[in-house]
Amino acid sequence: MTLPVVIVGGLHSDARREVVERLLRSVPGSVALHHDLSTSAQRTVRRVVRDADGEQSRGETPLVNDCACCALREDLVPELERLANVGLTRLAVVELWDSVEPKAMAEVITAHGDDMLDLTCVITAVDPSLVLPYLANGDDLADAGLAAAATDQRTIGDTWARQLEYAPVLALVDSEEADAEDRALLAQLHPTARRVDAGSGELAALAFAGFDVEAAAAAQHPACALLPQEADDAGVATLVWHRCRPFHPGRLHEALEDLCCAAARSRGRFWLADRPDTLLAWDAAGGALCVENAGPWLASLPAAAWEMVPPMRRAAASLDWHPEHGDRCQHLVFTSPGLDRQGLEQLLESCLLTDAEYAAGPESWKGLPAAFDYLLDHVS
């Protein structure tokens, strides 16, 4: 028997618990599984299984490689398979702990569930009034007691952004403090998401809607991410900045702090003149920026290698294709209340190569100051 599984996650813990309880009450025969990572310092993870009537069982599992998320992974699938074998559960609701990101767990369930488990949806629970405070929070998860491992260096802002943007369904709880600006920000951060009232009957139906883990991963990859479009509503704006000229590495590096602070959320892909073959990922929230090597631009690969590239990646590259540079480009998106579009555009433009620098050509560009080496080449 195949067991439908829905993941419910999010740092808004009260909202998450409310969404899980509503699913348990709305879907007869549903069961929720929750792994509490707050005890990881004692080298254990607590598991609770419950239904609409209350707790069914609880237990502990030891840490695996000193990693709470690893322990969750090792214990979650066997528990789900046990429920599938019993055959009495109509829907398994996996309630993630606060800082656990749904992408990792969705891929675990899909990869290890064999034919017994069917991941049918991923839902992030949202209190609209808390979207901006969490997104703008640059505190480390460890300082807030929310780290999933001793080596966890994520922040509240970037973790919340990924939780929000990965899920195809956002379940919104009632919040008297939420206003039009909060809802506009939520809509612009993840415009393709299905936003549903947690108290509506639609939530239970969406739990069985179906989920494509490969498409979800592709939609988050910097090379082909489904980034938001231009928008301006209720004091919240989204700027889409697209150029076909490389950044001067030195000037961009000098502008990083101002660019990170210019918007509550920014993301995309970019091109440095001194690294012509490297697609770089830009991911910023809460004033903290992550810059990563996301692999080669397709234009830098031999034609034979294109067959190994996913179709979605090739399609995204074709949209940006330039007769001289191929898919190399700047594609950055900034979303925030009170966004200074003009000032931000001017700052970004100032970081591009000048006409004279551009005319000097690629060989000359390689001699520009390697200002990003410490970020890209010395990651432990």
Secondary structure, 3 states (H helix, E strand, C coil): CCEEEEEEECCCHHHHHHHHHHHHHHCCCEEEEEEEHHHHHHCEEEEEEEECCEEEEEEEEECECCEHHHHHHHHHHHHHHHHHHHCCCCEEEEECCCCCCHHHHHHHHHHHCCCCEEEEEEEEEECHHHHHHHHCCCCECCCCCCCCECCCCCEHHHHHHHHHHHCCEEEECCCCCCCHHHHHHHHHHCCCCEEEECCCCHHHHHCCCCCCHHHHHHHHCCCCCCCCCCEEECCEEEEEEEECCCECHHHHHHHHHHHHHCCCEEEEEECECCCCCEEEEEEEECCEEEEEEEEECHHHCCHHHHHHCCHHHHHHHHHCCECCCECCCEEEEEEEECCCHHHHHHHHHHHECCHHHHHCCHHHHCCCCCCCHHHHCCCC
